Amino acid sequence: MFLTNLLLKKAKSKLIMVQMESAVTGHTFNKIRERLADKLEILRFDPHIQRISLYREKKKIRSM
């Protein structure tokens, strides 16, 4: 392995984009969070039922 490959190694980003899913209807949206933070659970307005519902982190989409 060449020394330049070691020196030019890409650093990990501090942020990641995750997909949030409603526990009630399955409605999804994307949110950005820190890589080292715990998985997100938030209350947010759900347009399908016109009420506030719980959203949980479903999966990681990409690094930012």
C-alpha positions in Angstrom: 0.0 0.0 0.0 1.3 3.4 -0.9 1.9 6.1 1.7 -0.4 8.6 -0.2 -3.4 6.2 0.2 -2.9 6.4 4.0 -2.5 10.2 4.1 -5.5 10.9 1.9 -7.9 8.7 3.8 -11.4 10.2 4.0 -12.5 11.3 7.5 -15.9 10.3 8.8 -18.5 13.1 9.0 -20.1 14.2 12.2 -23.6 14.2 10.8 -25.8 11.5 9.2 -29.2 11.7 7.5 -31.8 9.3 8.9 -35.3 8.3 7.8 -38.0 8.9 10.5 -41.2 6.9 10.4 -44.6 7.6 12.1 -45.6 4.9 14.6 -49.2 5.4 13.7 -49.5 5.7 9.9 -46.0 4.9 8.5 -45.5 8.5 7.1 -41.8 9.2 6.6 -39.5 12.2 6.4 -35.7 12.7 6.6 -33.8 14.3 9.4 -30.1 15.1 10.1 -28.6 14.0 13.4 -25.1 13.7 14.9 -23.4 10.3 14.3 -22.6 9.7 18.0 -26.1 10.6 19.3 -28.7 8.1 20.3 -31.5 7.1 17.9 -34.2 9.7 17.6 -37.8 9.6 18.8 -39.7 12.8 18.4 -43.3 14.1 18.4 -44.3 15.8 15.1 -47.4 16.6 13.2 -48.6 13.7 11.0 -50.4 15.0 7.9 -52.2 11.7 7.3 -54.2 11.8 10.6 -54.0 15.6 11.1 -52.5 15.1 14.6 -49.2 14.9 16.5 -47.8 11.4 16.5 -44.5 9.7 17.6 -41.8 9.3 14.9 -39.0 6.8 15.3 -35.7 6.5 13.5 -36.1 3.8 10.9 -32.7 3.7 9.0 -29.6 5.6 8.1 -29.7 7.1 4.6 -26.3 8.7 4.1 -23.5 10.6 5.7 -23.4 14.4 5.5 
